[in-house]
Amino acid sequence: MLLADSAVETNDTTQLISMKLVGNDRPGIVRDITRLLAGQGVNVEHLITDVTPAPMSSELLFHADAVLGVPVGLSLDDLQAGLETLADDLMVELVLGGEE
């Protein structure tokens, strides 16, 4: 499990959103996700990752729960679509508000 916390505060140009992400685990998945987020100007404020066995298979599932600082003008639908293009099996849920 990886636990990271950012000390960066948000401002009027940033909104906090909650991200839940699940997909098949593979080498470089965190790098690919964070590269895409950074390319969109998104800051990772809080991140928890985990890997668990998939039900009814020997595959491993990657789970990420994060709070993201997203530029106000960035479409959440576009961000979600971009994340889901990283892998066919990647499921992403983005919720405005940051903390659930």
DANORCOR-V641800 format. One record per backbone hydrogen bond with DSSP energy under -0.5 kcal/mol. CO is the residue of the C=O (numbers start at 1). NH is the residue of the N-H. If there is no record, write none. Layout:
BEGIN
CO	NH
CO	NH
END
This chain:
BEGIN
2	49
4	47
11	14
13	72
15	70
16	97
17	68
18	95
19	66
20	93
21	64
22	91
23	62
26	29
28	32
29	33
30	34
31	35
32	36
33	37
34	38
35	39
36	40
37	40
37	42
38	41
43	45
43	69
45	6
46	67
47	4
48	65
49	2
50	63
52	61
54	57
59	54
60	25
61	52
62	23
63	50
64	21
65	48
66	19
66	68
67	45
67	46
68	17
68	70
69	43
70	15
71	74
75	79
76	80
77	81
78	82
79	83
80	84
81	85
82	85
83	86
84	87
87	90
91	22
93	20
95	18
95	98
97	99
END
